[in-house]
Amino acid sequence: MPPKKKKSENKKPQTGGNIYIENAGVVLDQPITETIEKNYMPYAMSVIVSRAIPEIDGFKPSHRKLLYTMHKMGLISGSRTKSANIVGQTMHLNPHGDAAIYETMVRLSKGYEALLHPYVDSKGNFGKSYSRDMAYAASRYTEAKLDPICTEMFSDIDKDTVDFVDNYDNSCKEPTLLPVTFPTILVNPNMGIAVGMASSICSFNLNEICETTIALSKNPNHNISQTLSAPDFSGGGYIIYDEKELNKIYETGRGSVRVRSRYSYDKSNNCIDITEIPPSTTIEAIIDKIVDLVKSSKIKEISDIRDETDLSGLKITIDLKRGVDAEKLMAKLFRMTPLEDTFSCNFNVLIAGSPRVMGVRELLNEWIAFREECIKRRVYYDLKKRKEKLHLLQGLAKILLDIDKAIRIVRETEEETEVVPNLMIGFGIDEEQAEYVAEIKLRHLNREYILKRTDEIDKLKKEIADMEDILANEKRVKAIIVSELKDISKKYGNPRKSLIIYNDDKVAELMEEEEIPDYPVNLFFTAEGYFKKITPQSLRMSNEQKMKEGDEVVQVQEDTNTAELLFFSDRCQVYKSRASDFEDTKASVLGDFIPAKLGMDEEERAVYMAVTHNYEGYMLFFFENGKVAKVDMASYQTVTKRKKLVAAYSDKSPLVAAYYIAEDAEFLLTSTQNRMLLLHTGAITSKPTKSVQGVAVMKLKKSAKVFSVKPYAADSLANEHRYRTKTLPAAGMLPRAEDMGEQLTL
């Protein structure tokens, strides 16, 4: 026997109203990793696996539970029923509350207009996906049933095509997946945020997806872009075609798609009507942004904007001032508002319980494998049923040999329980066959009836042989998939809603630069990477520059507000901007921190600012190893207005200095050997390649390096001819005392 536990010596008897709690107030040390593992990780896994990430059938658990409940309610045909009734029934499978279930149904409905092919045929106010203020009505006021396309998701569900599991209280069964006959995962959009990961799947046209799936099943190396043009959104709009980005989405599952609103210009009323917007924004967000731009005087062409959405559909009306060019205004609005927005793709899908980010190709291959398994299970189910029926009919055929004998056996058997054993003995059939014969009605015990039934034996044998051949032949299984996809495409396919803009010139024309106000400015750049744009008037009022402690102004330039700015970083990258992108400021403020303003990488520093208008001239890069690279400034000009260029200069040696020159000039190089060299840049040939390593200019001894480069001002050195050379590279000369003057000293 185990030893009895001793009573706690500290335990006090319960007296009056005071209750003694053993170990109360005792603090126990527990590692944070153990707490996370026990408490947080199960929650995180539950969100990933059972809530936010869709599976290969294209549904999250909440979608699947709702649609399966509606299927069991018989809502695939017939009239609609109250949404509240559907919500209540769904709670047998989904215990998360009626509000969450109803919101799920709203998002799947035809009235909400979020899906290319809605699953719920709705009646009543279900809100709109393109408006945050148009709320849906309560479930007691709306009605719904399944859309006809759901037939393709439940047609084989009773034939053991998918696994079933117990619901949360073990009172009924629910499917783990739906046996969808087309790739719903890519036909309708699906977004979810889990813990540490997310999923964002755009929708594609049903006809194109079916055609692509058929082509992939026949040829695994099929070029997807030949059959799959681009995503297709329920809200329409224009897709800006980017072949490189689309191929990235097709192969990796990550990338972005630019979607532009569709509009028309009403000349008689001098207004613009916007009728289709990107899926990632709303009417209210667009109007709020335009109103802010008008209030800040960044847009002056608009006199009024209003939401005219009604039963006929979405409509935003923008009234223009007299003489405004609608095309130019829209180009500006596309650039500055969500009227043109980006849909970010992240094709994260649960495969066998594990999240995987896959491209369109891999995702469709996984769906084909899933569908093959469904078809094999369906065929095997039908094969089993036919074999059972054949077995019974073969027993019936034996009875046909002597019907009178069967009647006599049944009639002469005294006990009912002995009928089946006696038939088994009398005709040599098994128990199932005898049970089947014994259950035949008396009126059917005639030769004609039995002959008709036994005529099915040959037909069943052919069907069984055909099914066995299907199970053994992979090509026949794929042929069934192809046939089903062709039928679905023909039955449910619709033309594209989102049109595609292929012409790059057209895009560039629409994205025409806005008119930038041009006026004189003074540009300041500090060693720590701060930038200021100050007007001459403001500078005359106060020219004392405020800076961080230890910081100093290293570049000052007078220019105009239309100037192009190139900020070179210590990571061999250049970030492009414009003076007009920065607000006019005063000398008494720190200014804009360039790494943060232009989105530089972590710990990346801006080291030089180049100011240009026409990208003429050269960029000079001086390196510690004595080499100098002379790059055509035109190499940094881009047609597509890119904001960042990598490999902006060579990374083979640390950069000492960079300079932008409009024409050749002289520079004074100083090495750690205390030697100085005057270099005229005309002696160096310019190159169009940005990352060129340059030519050797200064000979250096081992461990020596160039540490200073300054533009040379004429007559700064008393004996400047000593430091010039006719041949490169040159070691330079040691400075004389009269040459030192204000030059840098070691």
Secondary structure, DSSP 4 states (H G I P E B T S, - for coil): -PPPPPPPTT----BTTB---TTTT------HHHHIIIIIHHHHHHHIIIIIS-BTTS--HHHHHHHHHHHHTTTTSS--EEHHHHHHHHTTT--S-HHHHHHHHHHTBTTTT--SS-SEEEES----TT-SS-PPPPTTT-EEEE-GGGHHHHTTGGGT-S-EEE-TTSSSEEESS---SS-HHHHS-EEEE-SS-EEEE----HHHHHHHHHHHHH-TT--GGGT--S---TT--EEE--HHHHHHHHHHSEEEEEEE-EEEEETTTTEEEEEE--TT--HHHHHHHHHHHHHTTS--SEEEEEE--BTTB--EEEEEPTT--HHHHHHHHHHHSTTEEEEEEE-EEEETTEEEE--HHHHHHHHHHHHHHHHHHHHHHHHHHHHHHHHHHHHHHHHHT-HHHHHHHHHH-SSGGGHHHHHHHHHT--HHHHHHHHTS-GGG-SHHHHHHHHTHHHHHHHHHHHHHHHHH-HHHHHHHHHHHHHHHHHHH----SSEEE--HHHHHHHTPPP-----EEEEEEETTSEEEEE-HHHHHH-------TT--EEEEEEEETT-EEEEEETTS-EEEEEGGGS----TTS--EEHHHHTTPPTT--EEEEEEESS--SEEEEEETTSEEEEEEGGGG--TT--SEES--S--SS-EEEEEEESS--EEEEEETTS-EEEEEGGGS--BS-TT---EE-B---TT--EEEEEEPPTTSSTTGGGG--SSSSB--BPPPHHHHTTS---
